[in-house]
Amino acid sequence: MERTKAEEKVDVRGQHARPGVAVNRAMTSFSPADEEKQRGVRRMKLTATGLLLFVAVVYILAKWAQNSGAGPWAGYVAAASEAGMVGALADWFAVTALFRHPLGIPIPHTAIIPTKKDQLGVSLGEFVGENFLSEAVVRQRLRAVGIGSRLGAWLAVPEHADRVTAELSTALRGALTVLRDSDIQAVVGEAITRRANAQEIGPGIGKMLEKVVADGGHKRVVDLVVTRAHDWLVLHRDEVMDAVEGGAPGWTPKFVDKKVGERVYKELLRFATEMRDMPAHPARGALDRFLTDFASDLQSDTETRARVERLKGEVLGRGEVQDLIASAWTAVRSMIVAAAKDERSELRLRVRASLLSLGSRMAAERKVQDKVDKWVEDAAVYVVTTYRKEITSLITDTVASWDAEHTTRKIEANIGRDLQFIRINGTVVGSLAGLLIYTVAHALGA
């Protein structure tokens, strides 16, 4: 299959378009509306050409009448019609030169649109970049719009806030559905592990433990532990005694082992009871001093901190921990999807309330409006200044992909009718100018 003209066209950057690349079809096909416009252009062409033929006939008759001695009026008519023909022919040449070579003769600087199409695209891209994508223009236009106040007034309407909330929830669910769990789990696990390995946890834990001990926050934990230990001893007396008796030497009499077991059990129970009932028990004080010293070591003792880091690495390296970290994403994703889907969920209600509050503030507070306007302006300026070349290249590349012949036909169909009026006006204006010049010349000659 032969390549089309558009595919063989060298683009504005000097690179040939690849064979088979689809080009923009907007300028290569005629719609019914375009066909109707083209018929209108043909009618106007006939009208303009008919007017040219009319003044040509008038000129011939006027010259014949002038040579036949019809009177001075014939000279005026001949001059007007002669100038009308010149104006009509000049404008015909100008209009025709835009789209094709007049009479098929390759006169320089004619057929401007088909031969200069790519240059026109470049010029159009540069014009758009300089006059529409400059920082000053973007800021001026956005500032005149007043996006902050308008957006605030729009968001303050409950129906609009509901719509935005619904759209956000749909987008969130779609994004979470598209993402693969395995990929996210790997990213989350790697991020948590890297963050944990990069940050020494000993000093932080030490500061937290020091604060807890200073505030007495650990005492409730101690109370819980000793209470549960006391209750366990009460319920498991036989197990404790069996354990003590089972650890006795084989040569000791059974009744001695039993007495020892009973004594050990009573002492354990007494110790647990005193720990439970005596806030000032010496063991509690010893525990407080131990925790205080341990908190200090976690912050300042090099060996203790190194041991904590080794323990952290061992824990993070275990497969069970990595699986736990990875599975956390599945639970979080399910929770978010369910909350985003439920119209009465706390998530959607809070988002809706936040949108309404934001809209009310944006609509009423000038400071908030200015801040939003500044954000929008900065974002727009960043986009147009960073991607100006890409935006303008869209124009130039699109124009370069158009087929010259079809582009010419389409442009002519859309503006050709008005251009034919130029020919008509040229005929009329030329006639009037010729008549005026002839009149002035005769007046000065008289």
C-alpha positions as CSV (number, residue, x, y, z in Angstrom):
1,M,0.0,0.0,0.0
2,E,1.3,3.4,-0.9
3,R,2.1,5.8,1.9
4,T,-0.1,8.9,2.1
5,K,1.2,12.4,1.7
6,A,0.8,13.0,5.4
7,E,2.9,10.0,6.3
8,E,5.7,11.0,3.9
9,K,5.7,14.6,5.2
10,V,8.8,15.7,7.0
11,D,7.8,17.1,10.3
12,V,9.0,20.5,11.7
13,R,11.9,18.8,13.6
14,G,13.3,17.3,10.5
15,Q,12.2,13.7,11.2
16,H,10.1,11.6,8.8
17,A,6.8,10.3,10.1
18,R,6.8,6.6,10.5
19,P,4.9,4.6,7.9
20,G,1.5,3.5,9.1
21,V,1.3,6.1,11.9
22,A,-2.3,7.3,12.1
23,V,-2.7,11.0,11.5
24,N,-5.3,13.4,12.7
25,R,-8.4,12.8,10.6
26,A,-10.1,16.1,11.5
27,M,-8.5,17.9,8.5
28,T,-8.7,14.9,6.0
29,S,-12.4,14.3,5.9
30,F,-15.4,16.4,5.0
31,S,-18.5,16.4,7.1
32,P,-22.0,17.2,5.7
33,A,-21.6,20.7,7.2
34,D,-18.3,21.1,5.3
35,E,-19.9,20.0,2.1
36,E,-22.7,22.6,2.6
37,K,-20.1,25.3,3.3
38,Q,-18.2,24.3,0.1
39,R,-21.4,24.7,-1.9
40,G,-21.8,28.1,-0.5
41,V,-18.2,29.0,-1.5
42,R,-18.9,27.8,-5.1
43,R,-22.0,30.1,-5.2
44,M,-20.1,33.1,-4.0
45,K,-17.3,32.3,-6.5
46,L,-19.9,32.4,-9.3
47,T,-21.3,35.6,-8.0
48,A,-17.8,37.3,-7.8
49,T,-16.8,36.0,-11.2
50,G,-20.2,37.0,-12.6
51,L,-19.6,40.6,-11.3
52,L,-16.2,40.6,-12.9
53,L,-17.7,39.5,-16.2
54,F,-20.4,42.2,-15.8
55,V,-17.9,45.0,-15.4
56,A,-15.9,43.7,-18.3
57,V,-19.0,43.8,-20.5
58,V,-19.8,47.3,-19.2
59,Y,-16.3,48.4,-20.0
60,I,-16.5,47.1,-23.6
61,L,-19.9,48.7,-24.2
62,A,-18.7,52.0,-22.5
63,K,-15.6,52.1,-24.7
64,W,-17.6,51.4,-27.8
65,A,-20.1,54.1,-26.8
66,Q,-17.2,56.6,-26.1
67,N,-15.6,55.9,-29.5
68,S,-19.0,56.3,-31.1
69,G,-19.4,59.8,-29.6
70,A,-22.1,58.9,-27.1
71,G,-21.0,61.7,-24.8
72,P,-18.8,62.4,-21.7
73,W,-20.7,59.9,-19.6
74,A,-19.3,57.0,-21.5
75,G,-15.8,57.9,-20.4
76,Y,-16.8,57.9,-16.7
77,V,-18.5,54.5,-17.1
78,A,-15.5,53.1,-18.9
79,A,-13.1,54.4,-16.3
80,A,-15.2,53.0,-13.4
81,S,-15.6,49.6,-15.1
82,E,-11.9,49.4,-16.0
83,A,-10.8,50.1,-12.4
84,G,-13.5,47.6,-11.3
85,M,-11.9,44.9,-13.5
86,V,-8.4,45.7,-12.1
87,G,-9.7,45.5,-8.5
88,A,-11.6,42.3,-9.2
89,L,-8.6,40.6,-10.9
90,A,-6.2,41.7,-8.2
91,D,-8.4,40.4,-5.4
92,W,-9.0,37.2,-7.3
93,F,-5.3,36.7,-7.6
94,A,-4.8,37.4,-3.9
95,V,-7.6,35.1,-2.7
96,T,-6.6,32.3,-5.1
97,A,-2.9,32.6,-4.1
98,L,-3.9,31.6,-0.5
99,F,-5.0,28.1,-1.6
100,R,-3.4,27.3,-4.9
101,H,-1.3,28.5,-7.8
102,P,-3.4,30.9,-10.0
103,L,-4.2,29.3,-13.3
104,G,-1.9,26.4,-12.2
105,I,1.2,28.6,-12.8
106,P,3.8,28.1,-10.0
107,I,4.2,31.8,-9.3
108,P,6.4,32.5,-6.3
109,H,4.6,33.2,-3.0
110,T,1.4,31.6,-4.1
111,A,-0.4,28.4,-2.8
112,I,0.5,29.8,0.6
113,I,-1.5,27.4,2.8
114,P,-0.5,24.1,1.3
115,T,3.2,25.1,0.9
116,K,3.6,27.0,4.2
117,K,1.3,24.7,6.3
118,D,4.1,23.5,8.5
119,Q,5.6,26.9,9.0
120,L,2.1,28.2,9.8
121,G,1.8,25.5,12.4
122,V,5.2,26.5,14.0
123,S,4.2,30.1,14.0
124,L,0.8,29.3,15.5
125,G,2.6,27.2,18.2
126,E,5.0,30.1,19.0
127,F,2.1,32.6,19.1
128,V,0.2,30.4,21.5
129,G,3.3,29.9,23.7
130,E,4.2,33.6,23.8
131,N,0.7,35.0,24.2
132,F,-1.3,32.4,26.0
133,L,1.3,30.3,28.0
134,S,3.4,33.1,29.5
135,E,3.5,33.4,33.3
136,A,2.1,36.9,33.3
137,V,-0.9,36.0,31.1
138,V,-1.7,32.9,33.1
139,R,-1.6,34.7,36.4
140,Q,-3.6,37.6,35.1
141,R,-6.3,35.4,33.7
142,L,-6.6,33.2,36.7
143,R,-6.6,36.2,39.1
144,A,-9.5,37.7,37.1
145,V,-11.5,34.5,37.4
146,G,-11.4,34.4,41.2
147,I,-11.2,30.6,41.4
148,G,-11.0,30.6,45.2
149,S,-14.3,32.4,45.8
150,R,-16.2,30.6,43.0
151,L,-15.0,27.2,44.0
152,G,-15.8,27.9,47.6
153,A,-19.3,29.0,46.8
154,W,-19.8,25.9,44.7
155,L,-18.5,23.5,47.4
156,A,-20.6,25.2,50.1
157,V,-23.7,23.8,48.4
158,P,-24.5,20.4,50.0
159,E,-25.5,18.8,46.7
160,H,-22.1,19.7,45.2
161,A,-20.2,18.5,48.3
162,D,-22.1,15.1,48.0
163,R,-21.2,14.9,44.3
164,V,-17.5,15.6,45.0
165,T,-17.5,13.1,47.9
166,A,-19.0,10.4,45.7
167,E,-16.5,11.1,42.9
168,L,-13.6,10.9,45.3
169,S,-14.8,7.7,46.8
170,T,-15.2,6.2,43.3
171,A,-11.8,7.3,42.3
172,L,-10.3,5.9,45.5
173,R,-12.0,2.5,45.1
174,G,-10.9,2.4,41.5
175,A,-7.3,3.1,42.3
176,L,-7.2,0.5,45.1
177,T,-8.9,-2.1,42.8
178,V,-6.4,-1.5,40.0
179,L,-3.3,-1.7,42.3
180,R,-2.0,-5.3,42.8
181,D,-1.9,-6.4,46.4
182,S,1.5,-8.1,45.9
183,D,3.1,-5.0,44.6
184,I,1.8,-2.8,47.4
185,Q,2.6,-5.4,50.0
186,A,6.2,-5.5,48.7
187,V,6.5,-1.7,48.7
188,V,5.0,-1.3,52.2
189,G,7.1,-4.1,53.6
190,E,10.3,-2.7,52.0
191,A,9.5,0.8,53.1
192,I,8.8,-0.1,56.8
193,T,11.9,-2.3,56.9
194,R,14.1,0.3,55.4
195,R,12.8,3.0,57.6
196,A,13.2,0.8,60.7
197,N,16.8,-0.2,59.8
198,A,17.7,3.4,59.1
199,Q,16.4,4.7,62.4
200,E,18.0,3.6,65.7
201,I,15.2,2.7,68.1
202,G,17.0,2.4,71.4
203,P,17.1,6.1,72.4
204,G,13.5,6.6,71.4
205,I,12.3,3.6,73.4
206,G,14.5,4.8,76.3
207,K,12.9,8.3,76.3
208,M,9.4,6.8,76.1
209,L,10.1,4.3,78.9
210,E,11.6,7.1,81.1
211,K,8.5,9.2,80.6
212,V,6.2,6.2,81.4
213,V,8.1,5.4,84.6
214,A,8.2,9.1,85.7
215,D,4.5,9.4,85.2
216,G,3.8,6.0,86.9
217,G,2.2,4.6,83.8
218,H,3.8,1.3,84.3
219,K,2.2,0.7,87.7
220,R,-1.1,-0.4,86.1
221,V,0.8,-3.0,84.1
222,V,2.5,-4.2,87.3
223,D,-0.9,-4.3,89.0
224,L,-2.3,-6.4,86.2
225,V,0.6,-8.8,86.1
226,V,0.7,-9.5,89.9
227,T,-3.1,-9.8,90.1
228,R,-3.1,-12.4,87.3
229,A,-0.1,-14.1,88.9
230,H,-1.9,-14.3,92.3
231,D,-5.1,-15.6,90.7
232,W,-3.1,-18.2,88.7
233,L,-1.3,-19.4,91.8
234,V,-4.7,-19.8,93.6
235,L,-6.1,-21.9,90.7
236,H,-3.0,-24.0,90.1
237,R,-1.8,-25.0,93.5
238,D,-1.4,-28.6,92.6
239,E,0.6,-27.9,89.4
240,V,3.0,-25.7,91.4
241,M,3.6,-28.3,94.1
242,D,4.0,-31.1,91.5
243,A,6.6,-29.0,89.7
244,V,8.5,-28.4,92.9
245,E,8.3,-32.1,94.0
246,G,9.3,-33.3,90.6
247,G,12.5,-31.2,90.7
248,A,13.6,-32.6,94.1
249,P,16.4,-35.2,94.2
250,G,15.4,-38.8,94.0
251,W,17.0,-39.7,97.4
252,T,14.8,-37.3,99.4
253,P,11.7,-38.8,101.1
254,K,8.4,-38.0,99.6
255,F,7.0,-36.3,102.7
256,V,10.0,-33.9,102.6
257,D,9.4,-33.1,99.0
258,K,5.7,-32.4,99.8
259,K,6.6,-30.2,102.7
260,V,9.1,-28.3,100.5
261,G,6.5,-27.9,97.8
262,E,3.9,-26.6,100.2
263,R,6.4,-24.1,101.6
264,V,7.5,-22.9,98.2
265,Y,3.9,-22.5,97.1
266,K,2.9,-20.5,100.3
267,E,5.9,-18.2,99.8
268,L,5.0,-17.6,96.2
269,L,1.4,-16.9,97.1
270,R,2.4,-14.6,99.9
271,F,4.8,-12.7,97.7
272,A,2.2,-12.3,95.0
273,T,-0.4,-11.2,97.5
274,E,1.9,-8.6,99.1
275,M,2.9,-7.3,95.6
276,R,-0.8,-7.0,94.7
277,D,-1.9,-5.3,98.0
278,M,1.1,-3.1,98.9
279,P,1.9,-0.3,96.5
280,A,5.1,0.4,98.5
281,H,6.3,-3.1,98.3
282,P,10.2,-3.3,98.0
283,A,9.9,-5.4,94.9
284,R,7.9,-2.7,93.2
285,G,10.5,-0.2,94.1
286,A,13.2,-2.5,92.7
287,L,11.2,-2.8,89.5
288,D,11.0,1.0,89.3
289,R,14.7,1.4,89.7
290,F,15.4,-1.4,87.1
291,L,13.1,0.3,84.6
292,T,14.7,3.7,85.2
293,D,18.2,2.3,84.8
294,F,17.1,0.4,81.7
295,A,15.6,3.6,80.2
296,S,18.9,5.4,80.8
297,D,21.0,2.6,79.3
298,L,18.8,2.6,76.2
299,Q,19.7,6.2,75.7
300,S,23.3,6.3,76.7
301,D,24.9,2.9,77.0
302,T,26.5,1.8,73.8
303,E,26.4,-1.9,74.4
304,T,22.7,-1.8,75.4
305,R,21.8,0.2,72.3
306,A,23.8,-2.2,70.1
307,R,22.0,-5.2,71.6
308,V,18.6,-3.5,70.9
309,E,19.6,-2.9,67.3
310,R,20.7,-6.5,66.8
311,L,17.4,-7.7,68.3
312,K,15.5,-5.3,66.0
313,G,17.3,-6.7,62.9
314,E,16.6,-10.3,64.0
315,V,12.9,-9.5,64.5
316,L,12.5,-7.7,61.2
317,G,14.3,-10.4,59.4
318,R,11.9,-13.1,60.5
319,G,9.4,-14.3,57.8
320,E,6.5,-14.1,60.2
321,V,7.1,-10.4,60.8
322,Q,7.5,-9.6,57.1
323,D,4.2,-11.5,56.4
324,L,2.5,-9.5,59.1
325,I,3.8,-6.2,57.7
326,A,2.7,-7.3,54.2
327,S,-0.7,-8.5,55.3
328,A,-1.4,-5.2,57.0
329,W,-2.0,-3.7,53.5
330,T,-4.8,-6.1,52.7
331,A,-6.6,-5.2,55.9
332,V,-6.1,-1.5,55.4
333,R,-7.3,-1.7,51.7
334,S,-10.4,-3.7,52.6
335,M,-11.2,-1.2,55.3
336,I,-10.8,1.8,53.0
337,V,-12.8,0.3,50.2
338,A,-15.6,-0.6,52.5
339,A,-15.6,2.9,54.0
340,A,-15.5,4.6,50.6
341,K,-18.4,2.5,49.3
342,D,-20.7,3.1,52.3
343,E,-22.4,6.5,52.0
344,R,-22.9,6.6,55.8
345,S,-19.4,5.6,56.7
346,E,-17.3,7.8,59.0
347,L,-14.8,8.4,56.2
348,R,-17.3,9.7,53.7
349,L,-19.2,11.8,56.3
350,R,-15.9,13.4,57.5
351,V,-14.9,14.1,53.9
352,R,-18.3,15.7,53.1
353,A,-18.1,17.8,56.3
354,S,-14.6,18.9,55.5
355,L,-15.6,19.9,51.9
356,L,-18.6,21.9,53.2
357,S,-16.4,23.6,55.8
358,L,-13.7,24.3,53.3
359,G,-16.3,25.7,50.8
360,S,-17.8,28.0,53.4
361,R,-14.4,29.3,54.4
362,M,-13.3,29.8,50.8
363,A,-16.5,31.7,50.0
364,A,-16.3,34.0,53.0
365,E,-12.7,34.5,54.0
366,R,-10.5,36.6,51.7
367,K,-7.3,35.1,53.2
368,V,-8.3,31.6,52.2
369,Q,-9.4,32.7,48.8
370,D,-6.1,34.4,48.2
371,K,-4.3,31.3,49.3
372,V,-6.3,29.0,47.0
373,D,-5.8,31.4,44.1
374,K,-2.1,31.5,44.8
375,W,-1.9,27.7,44.8
376,V,-3.8,27.5,41.5
377,E,-1.7,30.2,39.9
378,D,1.5,28.6,41.0
379,A,0.4,25.1,39.8
380,A,-0.8,26.5,36.4
381,V,2.4,28.5,35.9
382,Y,4.5,25.5,36.7
383,V,2.7,23.4,34.2
384,V,2.8,26.0,31.3
385,T,6.4,27.0,32.0
386,T,7.7,23.4,32.4
387,Y,5.7,21.8,29.6
388,R,5.3,24.8,27.2
389,K,7.4,23.1,24.6
390,E,5.3,20.0,24.8
391,I,2.1,21.9,24.6
392,T,3.1,24.0,21.6
393,S,4.6,21.0,19.9
394,L,1.2,19.4,20.0
395,I,0.0,22.2,17.8
396,T,2.9,22.1,15.4
397,D,3.0,18.3,15.2
398,T,-0.8,18.1,14.6
399,V,-0.6,20.7,11.8
400,A,2.4,18.9,10.3
401,S,0.4,15.6,10.3
402,W,-2.4,17.2,8.2
403,D,-2.6,16.4,4.5
404,A,-1.9,19.7,2.6
405,E,-4.6,19.2,0.0
406,H,-7.4,18.3,2.4
407,T,-6.3,21.0,4.8
408,T,-6.5,23.6,2.0
409,R,-10.0,22.4,1.0
410,K,-11.2,22.4,4.6
411,I,-9.9,25.9,5.3
412,E,-11.3,27.2,2.0
413,A,-14.7,25.7,2.8
414,N,-14.8,27.4,6.2
415,I,-13.5,30.9,5.2
416,G,-13.8,30.9,1.4
417,R,-17.2,32.5,1.3
418,D,-16.0,35.5,3.2
419,L,-12.9,35.7,0.9
420,Q,-15.2,35.9,-2.1
421,F,-16.8,39.0,-0.6
422,I,-13.3,40.5,-0.8
423,R,-13.4,40.0,-4.6
424,I,-16.8,41.6,-4.8
425,N,-15.7,44.5,-2.6
426,G,-12.6,44.8,-4.7
427,T,-14.7,45.1,-7.8
428,V,-17.0,47.7,-6.2
429,V,-14.3,49.7,-4.5
430,G,-12.1,49.6,-7.6
431,S,-14.9,50.9,-9.7
432,L,-15.6,53.8,-7.3
433,A,-11.8,54.5,-7.1
434,G,-11.5,54.5,-10.8
435,L,-14.5,56.8,-11.2
436,L,-13.1,59.2,-8.6
437,I,-9.6,59.3,-10.2
438,Y,-11.1,59.9,-13.6
439,T,-13.4,62.6,-12.3
440,V,-10.5,64.4,-10.5
441,A,-8.3,64.1,-13.5
442,H,-10.9,65.6,-15.8
443,A,-11.6,68.3,-13.3
444,L,-7.9,69.3,-13.0
445,G,-7.5,69.0,-16.8
446,A,-10.5,71.3,-17.3
